[in-house]
Amino acid sequence: IKSFLSQVFSFLCSFFYSRGNYYIYEKPLTKNEKYQFNTKLQNAVIKIISTPEEFEQLVSNGYDFKMMLFKPKLEKGALAFCAFINKELAHVTWVALNKKTKKEIDYLPFKVAFQNKEACSGASFTNPKFRGKGLLSYIYAVIFPYLAQRGIDKDKYTIKVNNIPSQKAMNKFNHVIIGKGHYLKILWWEFWKEEPVKELKEV
């Protein structure tokens, strides 16, 4: 219930006011690229969910999604990459393959050339119970090969400038920071500015 209420509260707050500074990342993908990152958790089970029907089937089989809002994103075509521990949701990261779906998983208006075989990922959530166990990189080690095998050449995503744990997790991959974005939203007014990142040391 706490996860659900937190989502609702965050959504309502973000509707009226939101701001932040973000690094914009680009990850080139190749079909022969493989990763062997392990999570510190035992018996982690990966599920890739692409339809509301698949979601409902997992729910009926006893999988606990912590009351998170999955169906609206799935109905718009987003893909959910989930890790479960004993059927309890430990982590989810979302992927969009078109412009319409991108709005469901990342409201930041950075450019993604979907027509040129690019994808977008984000809206990652880790159950507080399982944080600090390497789940973000563990899931992305599944996402990148999955996209590459389906003809996607690049994945783009953002990480907040002050989100050091996520930056460290994703620096395990051969990705590139292609810009820095500044976002501000007040009611229906939005401001977004991108600037190049000339030099940045990895954290």
Rosetta blueprint (number, residue, H / E / L):
1 I L
2 K H
3 S H
4 F H
5 L H
6 S H
7 Q H
8 V H
9 F H
10 S H
11 F H
12 L H
13 C H
14 S H
15 F H
16 F H
17 Y E
18 S E
19 R E
20 G E
21 N E
22 Y E
23 Y E
24 I E
25 Y E
26 E E
27 K E
28 P E
29 L L
30 T L
31 K L
32 N L
33 E L
34 K L
35 Y L
36 Q L
37 F L
38 N L
39 T L
40 K L
41 L L
42 Q L
43 N L
44 A E
45 V E
46 I E
47 K E
48 I E
49 I E
50 S L
51 T L
52 P H
53 E H
54 E H
55 F H
56 E H
57 Q H
58 L H
59 V H
60 S H
61 N L
62 G L
63 Y L
64 D E
65 F L
66 K L
67 M L
68 M L
69 L L
70 F L
71 K H
72 P H
73 K H
74 L H
75 E H
76 K L
77 G L
78 A L
79 L E
80 A E
81 F E
82 C E
83 A E
84 F E
85 I E
86 N L
87 K L
88 E E
89 L E
90 A E
91 H E
92 V E
93 T E
94 W E
95 V E
96 A E
97 L L
98 N L
99 K H
100 K H
101 T H
102 K H
103 K H
104 E H
105 I H
106 D L
107 Y L
108 L L
109 P L
110 F L
111 K L
112 V L
113 A L
114 F H
115 Q H
116 N H
117 K L
118 E E
119 A E
120 C E
121 S E
122 G E
123 A E
124 S E
125 F E
126 T E
127 N L
128 P H
129 K H
130 F H
131 R L
132 G L
133 K L
134 G L
135 L H
136 L H
137 S H
138 Y H
139 I H
140 Y H
141 A H
142 V H
143 I H
144 F H
145 P H
146 Y H
147 L H
148 A H
149 Q H
150 R L
151 G L
152 I L
153 D L
154 K E
155 D E
156 K E
157 Y E
158 T E
159 I E
160 K E
161 V L
162 N L
163 N L
164 I H
165 P H
166 S H
167 Q H
168 K H
169 A H
170 M H
171 N L
172 K L
173 F L
174 N L
175 H L
176 V E
177 I E
178 I E
179 G E
180 K E
181 G E
182 H E
183 Y E
184 L E
185 K E
186 I E
187 L L
188 W L
189 W E
190 E E
191 F E
192 W E
193 K E
194 E E
195 E E
196 P L
197 V L
198 K L
199 E L
200 L L
201 K L
202 E L
203 V L
